Amino acid sequence: MIIRNHMSAPPITVAPDTDFKVAMALMQRHRIRRLPVIEADGTLVGIVAERDLLGAADRYLQSIADVGEVMTRDVVTVARSTPITEAASRMIELKIGGLPVVDASKKVLGIITETDLLKALVGILTDTRSEPGAARAAAGGNAGKTKAAVGKTGPGRMRKAAKSKRQAGKSSRKGRAKAP
């Protein structure tokens, strides 16, 4: 699984000279918590998180402040071909909620966020629940077996085996006398 299949694209972005209040309104309208900050040519220059803007609101309540003044300039990014597990590990390690996805020239292609990762996880879990043995097959177990072959060891088969055992136990007790 790679980033390209799970990122949010195209991303909602702002320029460094965008007023922080405009950026905050944009986040609220789109229900997002971070915005890549780009130059006119699409090159990434920073990222601004909702908490950065809330801090700016405290400091610059009555004055004008641009996103460029409060953004993070040293941005951790990923490529479209980055494995999703690598991006998730990086986010956990750095305690950040999203990573801009860029090409080789630092042009922003999308963003991968905690929400995108959770959607991917739900997709995986939903797939494994709908097909018996899919989790084992995805992990390398039962590789090459069909759904029908994997299903033969499922719960229905186990119930039949338990019922057969109970019936066998009953028939062996029929001929015995009760203990005094």
VOPAGU-2260 file (C-alpha; in pm, 1 decimal, decimal comma):
REM VOPAGU-2260
SITE   aa  ch    i         X         Y         Z
SITE  MET   A    0       0,0       0,0       0,0
SITE  ILE   A    1     141,5     331,1    -106,2
SITE  ILE   A    2      58,1     694,0     -31,6
SITE  ARG   A    3     -70,8     768,1    -383,0
SITE  ASN   A    4    -376,1     547,0    -321,5
SITE  HIS   A    5    -471,5     704,7      12,4
SITE  MET   A    6    -368,2    1071,7       8,1
SITE  SER   A    7    -612,7    1360,8     -15,9
SITE  ALA   A    8    -560,3    1526,2    -352,4
SITE  PRO   A    9    -561,5    1792,3    -467,6
SITE  PRO   A   10    -485,2    1952,8    -132,6
SITE  ILE   A   11    -634,7    2277,1     -10,6
SITE  THR   A   12    -341,1    2517,6      12,3
SITE  VAL   A   13    -261,2    2878,1     102,0
SITE  ALA   A   14       9,8    3125,6       8,1
SITE  PRO   A   15     256,0    3265,8     264,6
SITE  ASP   A   16      93,3    3610,2     238,0
SITE  THR   A   17    -256,0    3481,6     324,4
SITE  ASP   A   18    -399,6    3646,4     635,6
SITE  PHE   A   19    -413,5    3397,0     921,7
SITE  LYS   A   20    -785,8    3468,9     974,4
SITE  VAL   A   21    -857,5    3373,4     612,4
SITE  ALA   A   22    -659,9    3050,6     659,1
SITE  MET   A   23    -854,5    2971,4     977,2
SITE  ALA   A   24   -1186,5    3028,8     798,2
SITE  LEU   A   25   -1069,2    2799,8     516,1
SITE  MET   A   26    -987,4    2524,1     766,3
SITE  GLN   A   27   -1324,1    2559,4     934,4
SITE  ARG   A   28   -1515,2    2559,5     604,1
SITE  HIS   A   29   -1341,7    2242,3     482,0
SITE  ARG   A   30   -1316,8    2079,6     826,9
SITE  ILE   A   31    -940,2    2027,8     807,6
SITE  ARG   A   32    -658,9    2093,8    1055,1
SITE  ARG   A   33    -355,0    2170,8     839,3
SITE  LEU   A   34    -274,4    2351,4     517,1
SITE  PRO   A   35      35,4    2322,4     299,4
SITE  VAL   A   36     176,6    2667,9     227,8
SITE  ILE   A   37     289,5    2706,8    -133,2
SITE  GLU   A   38     443,4    2966,0    -362,7
SITE  ALA   A   39     262,8    3068,8    -682,7
SITE  ASP   A   40     437,2    2789,4    -876,4
SITE  GLY   A   41     307,9    2520,6    -635,7
SITE  THR   A   42     638,0    2473,0    -451,0
SITE  LEU   A   43     603,4    2387,5     -82,9
SITE  VAL   A   44     745,7    2647,6     155,9
SITE  GLY   A   45     576,2    2547,1     480,0
SITE  ILE   A   46     276,0    2402,0     656,6
SITE  VAL   A   47      36,5    2567,8     896,6
SITE  ALA   A   48    -166,8    2375,9    1151,8
SITE  GLU   A   49    -483,9    2483,4    1323,9
SITE  ARG   A   50    -295,2    2515,9    1652,9
SITE  ASP   A   51     -48,2    2757,5    1485,4
SITE  LEU   A   52    -338,7    2975,7    1378,9
SITE  LEU   A   53    -501,8    2959,5    1721,4
SITE  GLY   A   54    -172,3    3076,7    1872,1
SITE  ALA   A   55    -159,6    3357,9    1616,2
SITE  ALA   A   56    -511,9    3459,1    1713,1
SITE  ASP   A   57    -390,6    3507,7    2071,1
SITE  ARG   A   58     -85,2    3711,0    1968,1
SITE  TYR   A   59    -225,6    3906,6    1674,7
SITE  LEU   A   60    -586,4    3953,1    1781,4
SITE  GLN   A   61    -622,7    4310,6    1662,1
SITE  SER   A   62    -350,0    4316,3    1398,4
SITE  ILE   A   63    -282,3    4154,1    1065,1
SITE  ALA   A   64     -54,4    3852,4    1049,2
SITE  ASP   A   65      28,5    3642,7     747,2
SITE  VAL   A   66      45,9    3264,4     742,0
SITE  GLY   A   67     415,9    3297,8     653,5
SITE  GLU   A   68     478,0    3440,3    1002,1
SITE  VAL   A   69     330,6    3144,4    1189,4
SITE  MET   A   70     389,6    2847,8     955,9
SITE  THR   A   71     640,5    2568,0    1011,3
SITE  ARG   A   72     916,8    2607,4     753,2
SITE  ASP   A   73    1106,9    2283,1     806,4
SITE  VAL   A   74     839,6    2050,3     666,6
SITE  VAL   A   75     862,9    1671,8     671,3
SITE  THR   A   76     727,2    1537,4     341,6
SITE  VAL   A   77     670,7    1209,1     161,0
SITE  ALA   A   78     661,2    1100,6    -202,8
SITE  ARG   A   79     359,9     940,9    -374,3
SITE  SER   A   80     542,5     608,9    -384,9
SITE  THR   A   81     619,0     601,9     -10,5
SITE  PRO   A   82     471,8     296,5     166,3
SITE  ILE   A   83     180,7     395,7     386,6
SITE  THR   A   84     340,0     218,5     684,8
SITE  GLU   A   85     652,0     434,0     651,8
SITE  ALA   A   86     444,8     754,2     648,4
SITE  ALA   A   87     240,9     638,0     950,0
SITE  SER   A   88     557,5     547,2    1141,0
SITE  ARG   A   89     709,3     887,0    1065,2
SITE  MET   A   90     393,4    1064,3    1183,5
SITE  ILE   A   91     391,3     863,0    1506,6
SITE  GLU   A   92     761,5     922,0    1569,4
SITE  LEU   A   93     739,2    1298,0    1507,9
SITE  LYS   A   94     394,2    1334,1    1668,3
SITE  ILE   A   95     246,2    1512,1    1368,1
SITE  GLY   A   96     -96,7    1473,2    1211,5
SITE  GLY   A   97     -18,4    1503,9     842,4
SITE  LEU   A   98     250,7    1501,3     576,8
SITE  PRO   A   99     246,2    1690,5     247,8
SITE  VAL   A  100     301,3    1466,1     -54,0
SITE  VAL   A  101     546,9    1623,4    -297,6
SITE  ASP   A  102     722,0    1537,4    -622,3
SITE  ALA   A  103    1096,1    1567,0    -684,0
SITE  SER   A  104    1070,3    1944,2    -744,6
SITE  LYS   A  105     883,9    1998,6    -410,5
SITE  LYS   A  106     552,4    2067,1    -584,6
SITE  VAL   A  107     261,1    1966,7    -362,4
SITE  LEU   A  108      56,3    1677,2    -499,7
SITE  GLY   A  109    -156,1    1601,3    -195,0
SITE  ILE   A  110    -150,6    1543,8     178,1
SITE  ILE   A  111    -170,1    1227,6     388,0
SITE  THR   A  112    -334,6    1275,8     726,9
SITE  GLU   A  113    -437,6    1073,3    1029,8
SITE  THR   A  114    -787,7    1056,4     883,5
SITE  ASP   A  115    -655,5     914,1     555,3
SITE  LEU   A  116    -462,2     649,0     749,2
SITE  LEU   A  117    -771,0     557,0     952,3
SITE  LYS   A  118    -975,7     525,6     631,7
SITE  ALA   A  119    -710,2     289,3     492,9
SITE  LEU   A  120    -722,1      83,4     814,3
SITE  VAL   A  121   -1100,9      61,3     801,9
SITE  GLY   A  122   -1075,5     -51,1     439,8
SITE  ILE   A  123    -834,5    -327,9     534,8
SITE  LEU   A  124   -1043,2    -442,8     830,6
SITE  THR   A  125   -1365,2    -435,1     628,5
SITE  ASP   A  126   -1206,5    -645,3     355,4
SITE  THR   A  127   -1078,5    -902,2     605,3
SITE  ARG   A  128   -1418,7    -935,9     770,5
SITE  SER   A  129   -1604,5    -983,7     443,6
SITE  GLU   A  130   -1382,4   -1268,5     322,3
SITE  PRO   A  131   -1296,5   -1562,5     549,0
SITE  GLY   A  132    -922,1   -1606,8     569,4
SITE  ALA   A  133    -845,7   -1278,3     391,3
SITE  ALA   A  134    -638,1   -1152,3     684,1
SITE  ARG   A  135    -425,2   -1468,3     676,7
SITE  ALA   A  136    -400,6   -1448,5     297,8
SITE  ALA   A  137    -290,8   -1083,8     315,3
SITE  ALA   A  138     -25,8   -1182,4     570,3
SITE  GLY   A  139     100,4   -1467,5     353,1
SITE  GLY   A  140     -88,3   -1753,6     520,2
SITE  ASN   A  141    -321,3   -1960,0     300,2
SITE  ALA   A  142    -159,0   -1799,5      -2,9
SITE  GLY   A  143    -299,9   -1941,9    -321,7
SITE  LYS   A  144    -603,8   -2097,8    -155,5
SITE  THR   A  145    -944,6   -2003,3    -281,3
SITE  LYS   A  146   -1215,4   -1853,0     -65,2
SITE  ALA   A  147   -1398,4   -2187,3     -66,0
SITE  ALA   A  148   -1089,4   -2377,4      49,3
SITE  VAL   A  149   -1024,5   -2134,5     331,7
SITE  GLY   A  150   -1393,1   -2136,3     428,2
SITE  LYS   A  151   -1385,4   -2512,6     499,8
SITE  THR   A  152   -1216,7   -2442,9     832,2
SITE  GLY   A  153   -1463,1   -2169,0     925,9
SITE  PRO   A  154   -1713,1   -2158,5    1213,8
SITE  GLY   A  155   -1978,5   -2367,2    1031,7
SITE  ARG   A  156   -1737,2   -2655,1     993,1
SITE  MET   A  157   -1641,1   -2629,0    1361,4
SITE  ARG   A  158   -2008,2   -2635,8    1473,1
SITE  LYS   A  159   -2068,8   -2952,6    1268,5
SITE  ALA   A  160   -1765,1   -3120,6    1425,4
SITE  ALA   A  161   -1880,9   -3028,2    1777,9
SITE  LYS   A  162   -2234,0   -3157,5    1707,2
SITE  SER   A  163   -2092,5   -3486,8    1576,3
SITE  LYS   A  164   -1884,6   -3523,6    1894,2
SITE  ARG   A  165   -2188,1   -3463,1    2118,1
SITE  GLN   A  166   -2395,6   -3715,6    1925,1
SITE  ALA   A  167   -2116,0   -3971,8    1943,6
SITE  GLY   A  168   -2098,3   -3921,7    2321,9
SITE  LYS   A  169   -2476,1   -3972,8    2358,3
SITE  SER   A  170   -2479,3   -4297,4    2161,6
SITE  SER   A  171   -2195,1   -4445,6    2369,3
SITE  ARG   A  172   -2387,9   -4367,8    2692,1
SITE  LYS   A  173   -2711,9   -4536,6    2582,6
SITE  GLY   A  174   -2592,6   -4888,0    2657,6
SITE  ARG   A  175   -2449,4   -4806,3    3002,8
SITE  ALA   A  176   -2631,3   -4861,9    3326,1
SITE  LYS   A  177   -2668,7   -4572,5    3565,5
SITE  ALA   A  178   -2434,6   -4567,9    3858,0
SITE  PRO   A  179   -2605,5   -4617,7    4201,6
